[in-house]
Amino acid sequence: MNVLDALAVFAAGVAAGGINTIVGSGSLITFPTMLALGYVPVVANVSNNIGLVMGSVTGAYGYREELKGQRERLVRLGSASLVGALVGAVLLLGLPAGAFQVIVPVLIVIALVLVVVQPRLQAWTLSRRDGEGRAHGGPWLWMGVLLAGVYGGYFGAAQGIVLIALLGIALDDDLQRVNAAKNVLSAVVNGSAAIVFIGMWLFADTRIDWLAVLLIAAGSILGGLAGARVGRRIPPLVLRGVIVAVGLVAIANLLL
């Protein structure tokens, strides 16, 4: 990796950290950047995932005010993210690289539709839930977060959009607090998958480019902090529009 390549990876990390914090799908910047620089897909995906962990953590830290009062909810849903991420990471190392290429764009389209209709669906869903369901989303949300964790551990691009759609519908809360919870769950997914990848690197010769990891990590830390400052000031309606716009770009990138 020459100096220009290193700068490109670092800049992609900054952009991905910011986009992940505000919406999700930052991997659609870093992952294609690494492919363009000649990395094979699995090495790019694994290195990208590990590098973005710190950006997820700083993004969640930036939303710490919105996270107040959500501890019990996040512990419950975080267990689903943890289990799902471990399953997804194992699938990444064991399945063909193109296994999810068909369903990922479809999943994002469904998530975007859910984001658009979220206020009405949320009102309808919450009117049929008991108090526990209103606070934590109930067993269906736990299962949805688990499946989102599987997807995030496998690839991760646009997992934030999927999580926002699920949380926004199932929880009786405003979109900024939902986004804060999304950042924590994304950090759990990325961190859990990274532990699997590092373990496989230590014991099973899985390839990781540690220079790319460090560059993406450094960039995503800055991007995560900046993204939190911007994202917390965006009104819910505008934030919903940003989510849809980023999701459409994500679909176009995946299809092309």
Summary of the structure (lengths in Angstrom):
residues: 256
radius of gyration: 17.0
end to end distance: 26.0
largest distance: 57.7
contacts: 991
relative contact order: 0.23
helix: 80%
strand: 0%
